[in-house]
Amino acid sequence: MRVTVHGDDERLRAPLDSVDAVVTTVDDKDADLVVAVGEEPLRESAARGEKRPILSVGLDADWSCRAESLPELLDRAAESALPTVAAAPLVVSVDGTESTAAFDTTVITSEPARISEYAVSVAGRPHATFRADGVVVASPLGSHGYSRAAGGPQLDFGSGLAVVPIAPFATIADSWVVEPPVSVSVERDDPVAVYADTEQIATGRAALTVGIGTGEPLSLVDRRRL
């Protein structure tokens, strides 16, 4: 098996050197498997529409492997077909411009500790309205991260999107798991910013609407199935 490393390959130098000879590290264009270290390589893979299987390393998620486990996983993967799951990134539309987010999309007030009001629609139908600092919509790939810290569920692949208010102005806060497409609109005239993963892609006020769908899925190696 031919692998290429995207990300901090220094962390993997010793683990990769200890892998059986059936696994070799090669230049990107010649690789059968992409080993992605950290979050940024997964973002880049989603943005370029990577078609090859991707093995994630170092994320706080059950499907991602630890660096020290890499030799065993690669040895086992070289002996049998790679068990992969379809991990669809988000396609975020704002004012006619599209961006890709591997993990999540956030709409949040631009000024600290300011509350705004947000409306969520699912497949064009009104779903919920709430007051909060913001709202995060996470794919299963990103549900272990910011949305989880905000109180949202961890999702298995193929189970929908998590919609989680951020610091909601409510005694009992709801979050939802819904099927895309989803839209989030701003209902008050407070300045907000829109992020695709960690990149700010838009700003606006009342009547700003963010459309969130899913794109071509990545083929992600699920280490739980190896």
C-alpha positions, -999 to +999 in steps of 0.1 A: +000+000+000+013+035-009+005+063+015+010+100+016+010+122+047-009+155+048-001+176+079+025+173+106+044+143+092+072+148+118+048+133+144+044+102+122+080+097+111+088+071+138+054+053+136+056+051+098+092+038+099+080+009+120+053-002+096+058-034+077+074-031+043+041-037+025+033+000+034+055+027+017+054+065+020+053+081-015+047+115-031+011+127-031+002+119-067+013+083-064-005+074-031-034+051-026-042+064+009-041+099+024-030+100+061-044+133+074-029+147+106-052+171+124-081+191+112-066+213+085-058+184+060-094+173+063-106+208+054-082+209+025-094+174+013-130+185+014-122+217-005-104+199-033-129+170-035-104+143-025-115+109-039-089+086-023-095+070+011-085+093+040-071+080+074-075+107+100-049+109+128-050+129+161-086+141+163-107+137+195-132+114+177-138+076+178-131+072+141-098+090+142-066+070+152-038+080+175-003+083+161+010+054+181-017+032+167-008+039+131+016+011+125-009-016+136-038+000+116-018+003+084-005-032+087-040-045+091-053-023+063-026-036+040-039-071+045-076-064+037-099-039+021-101-006+039-134-001+058-146+034+048-176+055+055-190+084+035-184+117+053-201+145+035-188+181+040-211+211+042-218+234+013-225+269+027-243+295+006-244+332+015-255+359-009-249+337-039-214+326-029-206+290-019-180+277+005-171+243+018-168+233+054-156+199+064-168+202+101-193+230+108-208+263+099-213+290+126-234+321+126-226+343+156-229+379+168-199+400+159-198+417+193-190+397+225-219+388+248-245+402+224-277+381+218-295+380+185-324+360+172-322+332+147-347+312+127-339+277+114-357+261+085-353+225+073-360+217+036-377+251+033-401+246+063-398+267+095-383+245+122-373+267+152-367+303+164-345+312+194-325+339+210-288+331+214-253+343+208-252+322+177-259+289+162-236+261+149-246+235+123-222+205+123-217+176+100-211+141+116-174+148+107-175+179+129-199+169+156-171+160+180-158+196+180-174+230+186-210+219+185-203+192+211-187+219+234-219+239+229-240+210+241-248+192+208-248+155+202-220+134+185-234+120+153-226+088+134-220+091+097-252+094+076-273+105+105-280+141+095-267+175+108-266+188+143-281+223+149-270+237+182-277+272+197-246+289+212-253+302+247-291+303+242-312+328+262-334+300+277-336+279+308-339+247+288-319+247+256-328+224+227-306+212+199-317+192+169-306+165+144-321+172+110-317+162+074-302+188+050-308+212+035-309+237+064-311+275+064-303+299+092-316+334+091-309+364+113-341+379+128-327+410+146-306+439+134-274+429+152-242+424+133-232+388+128-204+368+112-206+336+093-179+310+094-172+279+073-151+259+098-127+286+111-128+309+080-150+339+081-169+340+049-196+367+054-210+393+077-245+408+079-275+418+099-312+411+099-325+392+068-291+375+063-298+339+053-272+311+053-280+280+033-264+247+043-264+216+023-240+187+018-214+181-009-196+152-024-186+128+004-151+120+015-141+084+018-130+083+054-113+052+069-132+044+102-106+030+125-133+013+146-139-011+118-103-021+112 
